């Protein structure tokens, strides 16, 4: 019985880790896109 509980806890922790990893990578992607957009506008303004 305890083995089943630990296995379900491990899978839950795995899903939480995957979700948090996806959230972090999504935030990083948005930040990168904004930085890229700003640099592109700065380049256009310089030209």
N, C-alpha and C positions, 0 to 999 in steps of 0.2 A: 504493500500500500504506500509506504513512504517513498519507494522508488518512483511510483507513478507521479506522486506529488512533486518530487524534485525534477522529474523530466518535464512536467508541464510548466514548472517555474522557470526552467532553463529555456524552454521554447518561448515563453512570455518575455523573458529578458532579451532573448535574441531578437524578437520582433520589435521590442522597444528600442534596442540598439540600432536596428535597421531604420526605424522611423526617425529617430533623432539624427542618424547619419544623413538620411535623405533631406531632412529639414535644414541641416547645416549646409549641405552642398547646394541646396536651393538658394539659401541666403547668399552664399558665396557667389553663385552664378549671377544673381541679381546685382550684387555689388560690382562684380566684374563688368557686367553689361553697362551699368551706369558709368563706371570709370572709363570704359571704352567710348561711350557716347560723349562724355565730357572731353576726352582727348581729341576725338574727331572734330567736335565743335571748335576746340581751341586751335586745331590745325587749320580748319577752314577760316577762322578769324585771322590767323597769322597770314594766310595766303591772301 
